[in-house]
Amino acid sequence: MRPASAPLPKKLSKFNVDPYLLQHQQSFLGFSSARTHPSAYNYLLGTAGGQAIIDPEETLVAMRRVLHVVKKVTFRGGRTLFVSTQPTLARLCRVVGEQSGEFYLAKRWVPGLLTNWKKSREHVHKKLRPDPLMQAAGKLKYSDLQKANYFRGVEHMTRPPDLIIRLDATPLYAEPRRLNIPLISVVDTDVPADEVDYPIPANTKSLRFYHTLSHMLVRACKEGKALRGELQHYDVEDVVAEAQQQRGGGMGMGGGGERGGFRGD
């Protein structure tokens, strides 16, 4: 892993982010040291005035790693699900999902959305389609229309996603782990990072940091899709399969090193 102070690769040079920008966005401020989770010591710089301080270098390295993962998943034709149930991030999550063309869930996580796929899809479609008799009688409640908007982002999701990006600490009840779906999440110093495949240590109270991260995620998704569109005439599936075979043959049975990997097409 190259140091975070090194220049960005050419493919990511347009993302003008450095440790000084992260410091300006106050992404290094954590919770009080008394609330620090043991797994957070891996990316802490220290404490100041009883408050945990996150190392901006670790945050920047994690963001670069996540960008490569998102771009590779979208290049292979995978679909991403953005999740956030925090009220202050609900609109941002919806905008990111719409601008990137991916799925999003911005209000509440339905338990069993992934593990109990058939029942959860029935529940989602039931909320999306109000009762026609009530609608004809003019007795639809405003709460019913609100609940329908909760699931607009997953209306066309016909299969579990290939990647989940969680912007806050929404409990997912270990559903991505059960289905072997990689999970990207922003983690603060008071939450465990062991359950996340690609954690991004940062201050979850900094909206400026979230806007910067969201902008980078949208551009990474668009770049992956654009690159896939450019290589459609070259049979991308065969190229990816051949590259996976060559990489697997060189690394042996233990190749990859990370849980989940990518689902591909």
C-alpha positions as CSV (number, residue, x, y, z in Angstrom):
1,M,0.0,0.0,0.0
2,R,1.5,3.3,-1.1
3,P,1.6,6.1,1.5
4,A,-1.4,8.4,1.5
5,S,0.8,11.4,0.9
6,A,1.9,10.0,-2.5
7,P,0.3,11.3,-5.7
8,L,-3.0,9.7,-6.8
9,P,-2.9,7.3,-9.7
10,K,-3.8,8.7,-13.0
11,K,-7.2,7.0,-13.0
12,L,-8.1,8.8,-9.8
13,S,-6.2,12.0,-10.2
14,K,-9.4,14.0,-10.8
15,F,-10.5,13.3,-7.2
16,N,-8.7,16.2,-5.6
17,V,-8.6,14.8,-2.0
18,D,-5.7,15.0,0.4
19,P,-5.2,14.7,4.2
20,Y,-5.3,18.5,4.5
21,L,-8.8,18.6,2.9
22,L,-10.0,15.9,5.2
23,Q,-8.7,17.9,8.2
24,H,-10.6,21.0,6.9
25,Q,-13.7,18.8,6.8
26,Q,-13.1,17.7,10.4
27,S,-13.3,14.1,9.4
28,F,-10.7,13.2,12.0
29,L,-12.8,14.0,15.0
30,G,-14.1,10.9,16.8
31,F,-16.2,10.4,19.9
32,S,-14.8,10.6,23.4
33,S,-12.0,8.2,24.3
34,A,-14.3,6.5,26.9
35,R,-16.6,5.4,24.1
36,T,-13.8,4.2,21.8
37,H,-14.4,0.7,20.5
38,P,-11.3,-1.7,20.6
39,S,-11.4,-2.2,16.9
40,A,-11.0,1.5,16.3
41,Y,-7.4,1.6,17.7
42,N,-6.2,0.4,14.3
43,Y,-6.8,3.8,12.7
44,L,-6.5,6.2,15.7
45,L,-3.9,8.9,15.7
46,G,-4.3,9.5,19.5
47,T,-6.5,11.4,21.8
48,A,-6.7,15.2,22.6
49,G,-8.8,16.6,25.4
50,G,-10.5,13.3,26.0
51,Q,-11.6,13.0,22.4
52,A,-10.4,10.3,20.0
53,I,-8.5,11.6,16.9
54,I,-8.7,9.6,13.6
55,D,-5.7,9.5,11.4
56,P,-6.5,11.3,8.2
57,E,-3.9,9.2,6.4
58,E,-5.9,6.0,7.2
59,T,-9.1,7.7,6.0
60,L,-7.6,8.6,2.7
61,V,-6.1,5.2,2.1
62,A,-9.5,3.6,2.9
63,M,-11.3,6.0,0.5
64,R,-8.9,5.1,-2.3
65,R,-9.3,1.4,-1.7
66,V,-13.1,1.8,-1.8
67,L,-13.0,3.8,-5.0
68,H,-11.1,1.0,-6.7
69,V,-13.6,-1.6,-5.4
70,V,-16.7,0.4,-6.6
71,K,-15.2,1.1,-10.0
72,K,-14.3,-2.6,-10.5
73,V,-17.8,-3.8,-9.4
74,T,-19.6,-1.4,-11.8
75,F,-17.1,-2.3,-14.6
76,R,-18.1,-6.0,-14.2
77,G,-21.8,-5.1,-14.4
78,G,-22.5,-5.4,-10.7
79,R,-25.2,-3.4,-8.9
80,T,-24.7,-1.4,-5.7
81,L,-27.1,-0.6,-2.9
82,F,-26.7,2.6,-1.0
83,V,-28.1,2.4,2.6
84,S,-28.7,5.2,5.1
85,T,-31.5,5.6,7.7
86,Q,-30.1,8.7,9.4
87,P,-32.5,11.6,8.7
88,T,-29.7,14.1,7.9
89,L,-28.3,11.7,5.3
90,A,-31.6,10.5,3.8
91,R,-31.7,13.1,1.0
92,L,-28.0,12.6,0.2
93,C,-28.4,8.9,0.0
94,R,-31.3,9.3,-2.5
95,V,-29.3,11.8,-4.6
96,V,-26.3,9.5,-4.7
97,G,-28.5,6.6,-5.8
98,E,-30.2,8.5,-8.5
99,Q,-27.1,10.2,-9.9
100,S,-25.1,6.9,-10.0
101,G,-28.0,4.9,-11.4
102,E,-27.8,2.4,-8.5
103,F,-30.3,1.2,-5.9
104,Y,-30.8,3.1,-2.6
105,L,-32.7,2.7,0.7
106,A,-32.9,6.0,2.5
107,K,-35.4,5.5,5.3
108,R,-35.4,2.2,7.0
109,W,-33.9,-1.2,6.6
110,V,-36.4,-4.0,6.3
111,P,-35.2,-7.1,8.3
112,G,-34.9,-10.0,6.0
113,L,-34.6,-7.8,2.9
114,L,-31.7,-10.0,1.6
115,T,-32.0,-13.2,3.5
116,N,-35.7,-13.6,3.1
117,W,-35.8,-12.3,-0.5
118,K,-39.2,-13.6,-1.6
119,K,-41.2,-12.2,1.4
120,S,-39.3,-9.0,1.4
121,R,-40.1,-8.3,-2.3
122,E,-43.8,-9.0,-1.6
123,H,-43.6,-6.5,1.3
124,V,-41.9,-3.9,-0.9
125,H,-44.3,-4.2,-3.8
126,K,-47.2,-4.1,-1.4
127,K,-46.0,-0.7,-0.1
128,L,-45.3,0.6,-3.5
129,R,-48.8,-0.2,-4.8
130,P,-51.5,1.3,-2.6
131,D,-54.9,-0.4,-2.4
132,P,-56.8,0.5,-5.6
133,L,-60.2,0.4,-3.7
134,M,-58.9,2.9,-1.1
135,Q,-57.4,5.0,-3.8
136,A,-60.7,5.1,-5.8
137,A,-62.6,6.0,-2.7
138,G,-60.2,8.8,-1.9
139,K,-59.3,7.3,1.5
140,L,-55.6,6.9,1.0
141,K,-53.6,8.2,3.9
142,Y,-50.6,10.5,3.6
143,S,-48.6,7.9,5.6
144,D,-49.3,5.3,3.0
145,L,-47.9,7.5,0.3
146,Q,-44.8,8.3,2.4
147,K,-44.2,4.6,3.0
148,A,-44.4,4.0,-0.8
149,N,-41.6,6.6,-1.3
150,Y,-39.4,4.7,1.2
151,F,-38.9,1.9,-1.2
152,R,-38.7,3.8,-4.5
153,G,-35.0,3.1,-4.7
154,V,-35.3,-0.7,-4.6
155,E,-38.4,-0.9,-6.8
156,H,-36.5,-2.4,-9.7
157,M,-34.1,-4.5,-7.7
158,T,-34.8,-8.0,-8.9
159,R,-31.9,-9.8,-7.2
160,P,-29.6,-9.1,-4.2
161,P,-27.0,-6.4,-4.9
162,D,-23.3,-7.2,-5.6
163,L,-22.1,-4.5,-3.2
164,I,-23.6,-2.6,-0.3
165,I,-22.4,0.9,0.7
166,R,-23.7,2.0,4.1
167,L,-23.2,5.7,4.9
168,D,-24.0,5.4,8.6
169,A,-24.4,2.8,11.4
170,T,-27.7,1.3,10.2
171,P,-28.0,-2.2,11.6
172,L,-28.1,-4.8,8.7
173,Y,-28.4,-7.8,11.0
174,A,-25.4,-9.5,9.4
175,E,-27.4,-10.1,6.2
176,P,-24.6,-9.1,3.8
177,R,-22.2,-11.5,5.6
178,R,-24.7,-14.4,5.3
179,L,-25.0,-13.9,1.5
180,N,-21.3,-13.1,1.1
181,I,-21.9,-9.6,-0.2
182,P,-19.0,-7.1,0.4
183,L,-20.0,-4.2,2.7
184,I,-18.5,-0.7,2.6
185,S,-19.3,1.5,5.5
186,V,-18.3,4.7,7.2
187,V,-17.3,3.9,10.7
188,D,-16.6,6.2,13.7
189,T,-14.6,5.4,16.8
190,D,-17.6,4.1,18.8
191,V,-18.8,1.4,16.4
192,P,-17.1,-2.0,15.6
193,A,-15.4,-2.2,12.3
194,D,-14.9,-6.0,12.3
195,E,-18.2,-6.6,10.5
196,V,-17.3,-4.3,7.6
197,D,-15.2,-5.6,4.7
198,Y,-14.1,-2.1,3.6
199,P,-14.4,0.4,6.5
200,I,-13.9,4.1,6.0
201,P,-12.8,5.6,9.4
202,A,-14.2,9.1,9.6
203,N,-16.4,11.5,11.7
204,T,-20.0,10.5,11.0
205,K,-21.1,14.0,12.1
206,S,-19.3,15.8,9.3
207,L,-21.7,16.5,6.5
208,R,-18.9,18.1,4.4
209,F,-17.0,14.8,4.5
210,Y,-20.1,12.9,3.4
211,H,-20.7,15.3,0.5
212,T,-17.1,14.8,-0.7
213,L,-17.3,11.0,-0.3
214,S,-20.6,10.9,-2.1
215,H,-19.2,12.9,-5.0
216,M,-16.3,10.5,-5.3
217,L,-18.6,7.4,-5.2
218,V,-20.8,8.8,-7.9
219,R,-17.9,9.5,-10.2
220,A,-16.4,6.1,-9.6
221,C,-19.7,4.4,-10.5
222,K,-19.9,6.5,-13.7
223,E,-16.3,5.8,-14.7
224,G,-16.8,2.0,-14.2
225,K,-19.9,2.0,-16.4
226,A,-18.3,4.2,-19.0
227,L,-15.3,1.9,-19.2
228,R,-17.6,-1.1,-19.6
229,G,-19.5,0.7,-22.4
230,E,-16.3,1.4,-24.2
231,L,-15.2,-2.3,-24.0
232,Q,-18.5,-3.8,-24.9
233,H,-17.3,-4.6,-28.4
234,Y,-14.3,-6.5,-27.1
235,D,-16.3,-9.1,-25.2
236,V,-15.7,-7.9,-21.6
237,E,-16.9,-11.1,-20.0
238,D,-14.2,-13.2,-21.7
239,V,-11.5,-10.7,-20.8
240,V,-12.6,-10.6,-17.1
241,A,-12.8,-14.4,-16.9
242,E,-9.4,-14.8,-18.5
243,A,-7.9,-12.3,-16.1
244,Q,-9.5,-14.1,-13.1
245,Q,-8.1,-17.4,-14.2
246,Q,-4.6,-16.0,-14.6
247,R,-4.7,-14.3,-11.3
248,G,-6.1,-17.4,-9.6
249,G,-3.4,-19.6,-11.1
250,G,-0.7,-17.3,-9.9
251,M,-2.0,-16.9,-6.3
252,G,-3.1,-20.5,-5.7
253,M,-6.2,-21.6,-3.8
254,G,-5.9,-18.8,-1.3
255,G,-6.0,-16.0,-3.8
256,G,-8.0,-12.8,-3.1
257,G,-7.3,-12.6,0.6
258,E,-10.6,-10.8,1.3
259,R,-14.0,-12.1,2.2
260,G,-16.7,-12.0,-0.3
261,G,-14.7,-10.8,-3.4
262,F,-16.9,-9.8,-6.3
263,R,-20.0,-11.4,-7.7
264,G,-19.3,-10.3,-11.2
265,D,-22.2,-10.4,-13.7
